[in-house]
Amino acid sequence: MISALVYSEGTAVAYDDLAAARTAVGTTWVHVADATDAEVDAVAEAFDLHPLAVDDVRGDVRAKTEEFADHTFVLVKSARLTAGETTFEKEVSTRPVGVFVGRDWVVTLSFEPTGPIDRVMDAVERGDERLLHRGPDFTAYRVVDTIVDAYFDLLDDVETDIEEIEEEVTMSTDIETLEKINDVRRDLLSFRKQVWPAREAVGVLARGDPAQVQPQTEKYFRDVHDHLVQIVDLTETYRDLVAGARDIYLNTLSQSTNEVMKVLTVVATIFIPLTFVVGVYGMNFADSPYNMPELGWTFGYPATMLGMALLVAVLLVHFRRRGYL
């Protein structure tokens, strides 16, 4: 799908012909989303887009900013959390978005549908004065800013997952809790790999290095850069929280294991003397010269059982006083 708009102060007109939109008076914005290779090639030819930059949008490369002879290429990635294979598993899904900024035109290219760009284009069609009175660099800023703002929504979802995990680790040592922790750790690592390059790419625009970025637009890109710095800090903070939750889980699991071992040790300690007693009297040397007098005693059996019971009671009292039970 190819959408072409030409806008200036107060007006925004849609065009079906790329050549006419390219030569029209005003700022030309062409948005290519979920398009065929033939449509992408047509736009690239009409605006003389560098083929390597177009290939970067097709591929899975890191965010960056590159300057060419007559335009600047900015590659950013939209990101969102999507459902995984299990009920609680989530993964970070990214979509590369290419923004080409020329002297009086801007081309946005994505091989998948992108809601943030559609919202900005809708604002232009509705006659948003903040966009109609600015040049293509400001439109590029709005596109990048909308994509970056969506990062905060993703981090809000991750924060909710972390809060649930922090509640679970103190009450449960189920394997699902550990899987949730590892899933969030993977999401944050994947998201971090997207945010760090994006911060560097926007930093080039914030400094005003490209000729297509006007001095009055630099402050807007600096604002986006500040948001990315904040997002990076939040990502690192959340990674620390998840690492802390994982440590708590492992400590809780270790403590639970220690409690089980303590109980088993107490039980084994109680049965060791009982086993000794029944082992001694189980030798049954009734006909031996060294006869065991208790074997012929009428109260031998109940006396032995009573002694064993008293021995168990003494051990239980001792273990309780020591805090083992």
N, C-alpha and C positions, 0 to 999 in steps of 0.2 A: 504494500500500500504506500502510495506517495501522496503527500499533502504539501501544497505550495501556497504560501501567503506572501503578499507584498503589502507592507504597512508603512505608514508615515504618520505624521501628527493628525490624529483624529480619525483615521480610516484604516481598514484592513480588508484587502480584496483577495479572494481565492482565485488561483490560476490552475488550469488544466495543462497548459503548455509550458514545459520547463524552459524552453528558449525565451518565450515571452516573459516569464517570471524573472529570468536572469537579467534581462535588459530593462525591466520596468523601473520607473523612478520610485525610490524608497528603499526600505530594507527588505530583502527577500529572505524568507525562511522556508526551507524545504525539509520536511521530516519524512524519513524513510523507515518504515517499521514492518517487520515480518514480510519483506519483499523478496522477489525472486532475484536471482543473480543478474538477469537481463535488466531489471529495473535499477538495481544498484549500479550496474555498469553505465546505464544511461545517465544517471545523476552524476556519477564520477566524471563522465566525459563532459557533461554540460558545465560543471564547475571546476574542471581540471583538478580533481582531487588526486593526490598522490596514491598510486596503487598499493604501496607498502602500508600506508595508513589504513586503507580499506581492508587489506588483509589482516591487519591487527584487530579490527573490529570483528572480523570473522573468527579469529582465533581466540585463544585464552591467554592473553598476555597481561602483564601488570599495568596498572594505571600509569599514565605518563602524559607529558606535554611535549610536542615537537613543533618546531617552526620550519615552514617552507617559504618559498619565494613570495607567494601572494596570499598565503593563508596560514593559520595556526591550527594544529590538530591537538585535541584534548581527548584522551580516553579515560573514562571513568566507568565504574560498575555499579549498577543498582543491586541491592541485596535484600533478601527477605528470608524468613524462616519457613520452611516447608515441612510437611509431615514425612517421617521416615518409615521404616519397615514395621516398627512396633508402635504400640499406642502412645508411648511417651517419647519416642525418639524423634528428634528434629534435626534438620541440617540446613546450612546456609546455602541458599541458591542465589547465584550471581548471574547478571546479564550485562555484557559489555555494551557500552553506549559511546559512540564516536561523535564528537562535536567539532565541526570544521568552521572556523571563523575567518571570513574574508573582509574586504574593505567595506562592502555594503551588503553582504549576504552571510547567512549562517545555514549550515546543513547539519542536521542531527540524523545519525544512522544507527539502527539497531536491527538485528536479525530476529528479534522476538518482540512481542508487544510490551510497551513500557508505559505504565500509568502515569508516572511523574511528568514525562514529556507531554503527554496528552493533556494534562491539566494546565500546563503553561501555554500550550497552543490554544486551548479553549479560552484562556484569559485574553490572548491576543485577538481572537475572533470576537469576543464580547466587547472589545474596545478598551482594554485596561490602559489607562493613561500612563501608568508607570512604565509600560512596555512600548507603547506607540511613540512616545517622545524620545526614546533612547535608540542607540544603534545596535548592531548585531552582537557586539561584545557584551552588552547588558542582557540580551536574550540568552546568550551562552551562560552568563552568570546565573540567571534564573533557572535554567535547566540543571546546571551543576548543583545549585543550592537546593533545589527540590529533591534531587537524588540523595544528597548528603543528609537532608532533614529526615529522610526515611530511615537512615541509620539509627537515629534515636529511637524510632519505633521498634526496631529489631532489638536494641539493647534493653528497652523496657520489657519485652517478652523474655529476654534472657534473665533479667533481674527477677521477674516473677518466678521463673524456674529455680533460680538460686534460693529464693526465700522458701520455696517448698522443700528444697533439698535440705536446707539448714534445719527445718522443723523435723524432717524425717531422720536425719543422722543421729539425733539425740534420743530417738525412741525406737529405731529399728535398725537391724543389721542385715536386712534382706539383700540378696544379690541385685535386685532391681534398683535399689538405691545407689549402689556402686555403678551400675550401668547408666543411670541418670547423670551421675557426676561425670563420668567419662564422656558421655554424649555432650554435655555442656562445655567441657574442656575442649573437645574437638571443634565445636561450633565457634568458640571464642578464638581458637588458634586460626581457624579458617578465615574468620572475620578480620582478625588482626592482619593477616596477609593481604587483605584488600584495602584496609584503611591506611596503612603506612605508605604505600606508593601513592595513594590518592592525595595524602597530605603533601607529599613532595610535588606532585603534578600541579596542584592548586597553588602551591607556594610560588611556582614560576609565574603564574598569572597574577598573584598578589603583588609581586615585585614589579609588575609591568614590563617584563622583559620582551614579550611579543609586541611587534609594532601594531597589531590589530587591537590591542587593549588600550583604551583611552585612559588618560590620567584620572578622570573623574570616576572611572569604573574600578580602579585598583582597590579602593577602599571596600567595595562590595566583595571582591574576591578575598580580601584580607579577612572579612567577616566569615566567609566560608572556611578559610584556613583556620581561623580560631575555633570554629565548630569542630573541625577535624582534629585539632589538637585536643579539644575536650573529649571527643569520642575515643581517641587513642588512650587518654588517661582513664576514662571509664572502663575501657576494655582491659587495661592492665589491672585496674582495681578489681574488676569482676573475676579476672583470672586468679588473683590472690585470694578472693573469697572462696572460689571453687577449690583451690588448693587447700585452704584451711578446712573446708567442709570434708575434703577427702582425708585429711589428717585426723579429723574428729571421728570419721567413720572407722578408720583403721584402728584408732585408739579404743573406740567403743567395742569393735570386734575383738581386739586383743583382751580388753577387760572382761568381755563376756566369756571368752575362752578360758581366761584365768579363773573365773568363778566356777566354771564347769570342772576344771582340773582340781580346784580346791575341794569341791564336793566329792569328786572321785577319790582324791587322796584321803579325805576323812573316812570315807566308807572303807577303803582298803586298809587304813590304819586300824579301824575297829575290828575288822575281820581277821587281821593277822594273829592277835592273841587267841581269838576263838578257834582259829584253825590249829594253832599250837595245842590247845587244850584237847580238842577232839582227836588230834593226831596222836597225842600221848596215850590217851585212853583207848584209842583204836588199836594199839599194839596187842592188847588182849593176851598178856602172859599169865593166864590163869593156872596153868600147870607148871610154871617155872619155879625153880627154887627161890627165885627172887619174886615171889608173888606180890601183886599189887593188892593191898588189903581192901581198897575201895571197891574192887570188882565184886566182892562178896557182901558188901555192906548193903543193908536193906534200903537205906536212904542215899546211896551213892549217886544214883542218876539224878534225883531232884536236887541234891546238893550241888552237883556239877552244873546243872542248868541254872540254879540260883546264882552260883558264883560267876558264871558267864554273863548273866543279866546284870549283876552288880558291876562287873568289869566294863560292860558297854555303857552303863549309866555314868560311871566315873569318867570315862573317856569323853562322853558327850558333854558333861559339865565342864571338863577341862577345855575342850575345843570352843565351847561357847564363851567362856571367860576370856580366851585368847582372841576372840573375834573371828574365828574360822567359820562359824555358823551364824 
